[in-house]
Amino acid sequence: MNIETRFNALCVGKNESMTSDGKTTFYTLALVQNGQAGNIACSPDVYNAVLASGQPIESYDFTGIYRDGQYKGFRITHAGEAGSLISGKPQSTSPAGNSKGSK
């Protein structure tokens, strides 16, 4: 079963790391929400799209999916314009919520 959630958080950094054999790359975002901070896995598209403006900190509305199958885990799959969850605007299907991102 997959559980999808949408939430707003500040992105304060991102990290790209590879396995020791160089075959797999992992992408994570450093997020702050309600005084709590943590690193959460994300898709390569989201990684490339967030903080692309050069600002060190930006607010986004994120979509994340918890997968409860053989490989359990939580991963951010989309990032949209901050405020889209509150204002009722539909969340963009592009990774960063603008026309510059691509899936």
N, C-alpha and C positions, 0 to 999 in steps of 0.2 A: 504494500500500500504506500502511496506517496501522499504527503501532506504539504500543501502549499500555504505560505503565509506572506503577508505584505507588511512592511514596517518602515519607519523613517529612522535614519541614523546619520551621524556625521562620519564621513570617511576621512581619516587622518593620515593614511599611508597605505602602501601596497607593497607586496613582496612576491618575487618570482624565484623559485628554487628548483633545482634539478636533482634527480636521483644520482647516486655516485657513478652509475654506469652511463649517465647522460641520455637515457632513453625516454624518461618521463619528466615533464615539467609540471610543477604545482603552482597555483596562483592563489594568493590570499589577500584579503583586505583587512586593514586595521580599522575597526569601527568603534564609535563611542555612542552610547545610548543610555539616557537616564543615569549618568554618573558611572556607568559600567563600561569597561573597554575589553576588547578581545579581537582575535584574528579569526576570520571565517573564510573558508574556501569559496572560490568563485570560478565561473567559466572564463576562458581566455578572452572572450568578447567583452565581458563586463570589466575585466582587468584592464584591457586596452582603452576602454571608454571612460572610466572614472578618473578624476583628477587630470584629465587631458587639457584643461584650460590653463594649467600651470599653477593654479591656486593650491596652497598646501593643505587646506581643509575645505571640504564642500559637503553640503547636505543633499541626500538623495532619498527617494522612496525606493526601497529594494523589494524584490520578490525572491523568496528562498523556498527551496523544496527539501523536505526531509524524506529520505528514501528508507523504507523499512523492509528491505528485501535481504538478499544474501549479503550485500555490502551496505550496511547502514551508514548514514551520514547526512549532514546538512550542507547545502551548497547554495550560494546566491546565483541566480540565473538571469536576472534582469535588474537594471538600475534606471529609474525614471526621474523626471524633474521633481524636485522637492515641492511638496504641497499638493501633488496630484491625488494623494489618498484623502486629504481633508476637503479639498475643493470639489470633489466629485468628478474631476476630469478623468477620462479614461487613461489608464497607465499605458505608456508607449510600449510598443512591441520591440523597439530597438533597444539595445543593451544599455544605453545611457540616457534614453528618453529624448534624443534629438535626431535630426535628420542626418547627422554626420556618422552615427554608429551604424553598423550593419550586423546582421545575425550571422 
